[in-house]
């Protein structure tokens, strides 16, 4: 290359052009196309489908969350993992044929699926943090006549894929009274993992810790294993039943530590509607008949109803009931029941 005679003046614009092209963000090349039932056509990037909502990134409108039954067609050239309501899984790019049929273009051929039976779409290559879905809410109450103040916190974070689900949940109730000896604090933290097998079966495990002064528990550490079935798995609701074994180490407030082996039976259901105001209902029930202390039974019931007030902000009603027929402390209650009204956000 000749640099004399002002050649550098011609090379400089070309070099700047190369820098600009290389520095252009990759997300600007979003070419996926979603068409809605009303005929609107949106260009962007398909991220995921989960619990009946399609997460769709656009350059002009930011991230959109579109109800799956409002989507007429989807065309996406990237690679996606697709899961159906009956547990099947496929990997490939996406296109839509008439009559609401989603076509997964795999390396070995194409698979046609009714869009109503597609319940999960996960973009391959997304970062771990962008795959998290969760919520946190808080409530506070104070009664002047009894001088009792109470703070409630609840949080749930879920990592979902078509083949498995990881979940971290936590809840706490802190009570302040004029008599420090009559505190009624409780708290739980649980990490669970479910692996889906075949059409509807799952295997899973959970570890957690719990404290509940009303039931006389200073600390309970627990490990559980279970197997079960997903009886309902759609874009509007989920329902599953399971059973297994649980082992815990239990430290009472005024007693020695004990180790217990229990059977465990689980029930969980969820219902979600996204037409405004967005509503979510989650119900969980765990039953623990003791195998090492025959006659003892424990029940843990939790339900949450969330109603959207405005985008990502909701009002929640949480109800819990913890029952123990033979609590570790003789003077402890057998039941701890609570109803909590709180405000929270989703993420």
Secondary structure as GFF3:
##gff-version 3
##sequence-region A 1 347
A	DSSP	alpha_helix	7	23	.	.	.	ID=ss1
A	DSSP	three_ten_helix	26	29	.	.	.	ID=ss2
A	DSSP	beta_strand	32	36	.	.	.	ID=ss3
A	DSSP	beta_strand	41	50	.	.	.	ID=ss4
A	DSSP	beta_strand	53	57	.	.	.	ID=ss5
A	DSSP	beta_strand	63	67	.	.	.	ID=ss6
A	DSSP	three_ten_helix	68	70	.	.	.	ID=ss7
A	DSSP	beta_strand	71	84	.	.	.	ID=ss8
A	DSSP	beta_strand	89	97	.	.	.	ID=ss9
A	DSSP	beta_strand	101	106	.	.	.	ID=ss10
A	DSSP	beta_strand	109	114	.	.	.	ID=ss11
A	DSSP	three_ten_helix	115	117	.	.	.	ID=ss12
A	DSSP	beta_strand	118	123	.	.	.	ID=ss13
A	DSSP	three_ten_helix	129	131	.	.	.	ID=ss14
A	DSSP	beta_strand	132	143	.	.	.	ID=ss15
A	DSSP	beta_strand	148	160	.	.	.	ID=ss16
A	DSSP	beta_strand	164	176	.	.	.	ID=ss17
A	DSSP	three_ten_helix	180	182	.	.	.	ID=ss18
A	DSSP	beta_strand	186	197	.	.	.	ID=ss19
A	DSSP	beta_strand	201	212	.	.	.	ID=ss20
A	DSSP	beta_strand	217	233	.	.	.	ID=ss21
A	DSSP	beta_strand	237	252	.	.	.	ID=ss22
A	DSSP	beta_strand	257	273	.	.	.	ID=ss23
A	DSSP	beta_strand	279	289	.	.	.	ID=ss24
A	DSSP	beta_strand	297	310	.	.	.	ID=ss25
A	DSSP	beta_strand	313	324	.	.	.	ID=ss26
A	DSSP	beta_strand	335	346	.	.	.	ID=ss27
###
